[in-house]
Each structure stands twice: as structure tokens, then as C-alpha cells.
């Protein structure tokens, strides 16, 4: 289990970031990633501040706003704002440049930025974002990122799926593996829940590498993200 307090991080004043895996100046040889999940950063950016233009290539980059609004620009010509309820994906592919700023001048923006290694390298860079109805994840899993182009989730260039659920206290949900050989990284956004006898609180996580299904019970109201990714 990865406890919230054990995450790495960086606080630059304008940015307060918590790192589930080694990133930037934070390095832990036992936290390089989980299968092909490479980065899970929990970022808070102050009003009007953000990340200036910088390059990426051959990485699937997912952003999930938790509070506020995030402005995104990139070299594909995309210029969008994403808010809570929306999910954004950028396939860096052969290479692009992008920037991310807090769209608000008065309130902080909080969002998750998640990197997954791609299935196919050097694809044409692409961008997609989509709004999801929060009501559709009440006491059930809502797929927001999917390897299947026909699914409701935004498409990812990998055999990976991201699902969100809002659980009422006492609710038990079963998450079923999407593909044999994948693992599940369960990240508690808010509240608390129990998995296999282990209690997880706010921003705690657990990685399960060999499974067919995961059962979780909310100890209190809980919001949870499940990242289903290949282990190799």
C-alpha cells in the first residue's frame, strides 16, 4: 500500500505537487511506477500560475481536474479549458509542446496528471477531452479512459482503462479486470474504503498486480479512481 503521507513532492509556492511515483527531483527506487503507469501527480496550482511551454514525446498524458479550471495549449493548435467532470488525454507521440495554466485569477486549481507508457510509439500527436456526468458514477464504476475506441471514455493508446466511482458509506463495489495480465492501481480521492482487509484513507493507494476482480467497501463516503494497466 502507498500511504498519502509517504508520497514525494515539491512545493514552489505557485505549485504544490505530490508524487505517487519518482518524478523530477523526487526519486525512490521502489516507486518507479506500477506496470506501465509511470506518473501520478496530485497538483495544486495557484491562481494565474502554471507550467510554461515544454516538450513531450511517446507518452499518454491524462489530466483529471478535481477543483477549478485548467487551461491547456499545445502545438497541435489545441487551446481548451477543462473543469471538474471533464477528462483530458494527450498522446504525445512523435513529439509536441504544451503549456498548462490555472484558468482562474482568483482560485487554485487542483488536478491529477497521469502518465502511461504508450502501446504504439511515434503516433501522430493527438488531443481529446470529454465531459462525464458525475451522477453516472454513483455507487458504480464509470469508465472515463478506455483502450476501446467505441467506449464512452476518451481513447488511450494503450491497453489501459481509468474508472471513477463515488461510493456511499457501506457500499461494496466489485471492479473486474479489463484484460488478463493487467494490474489495478486503486487511488482514493476522498473518504475511506477497505480492500482485502486494508484500510485506505484520502489519497492512499494500493496496487494489485495479479487479479480477476477487486472488492472494495466504503467505510464512509468515498471517491475512488481505478487505473487498470498492463504490468509489462
Buried (B, 14 or more C-beta within 10 A) or exposed (E): EBEBEEBBBBEEEBBBBBBBBBBEEBEEEEBEBBBBBBBBBBBBBBBEBBBEEEEBEBBBBBBBBBEBBBBBBBEBEBEBBBBBEBBBBBBBBEEBBBBBBBBBEEEBBBBBBBBBBBBEEEBEBBBBBBEBEEEEBEEEBBBBBBBEEEEEBBBBBBBBBBBBBBBEEEBEBEBEBBEEEBBBBBBBBBBBBBBEEEEBBEBBBBBBEEBEEBEBBBBEBBBBBBBBBBEE
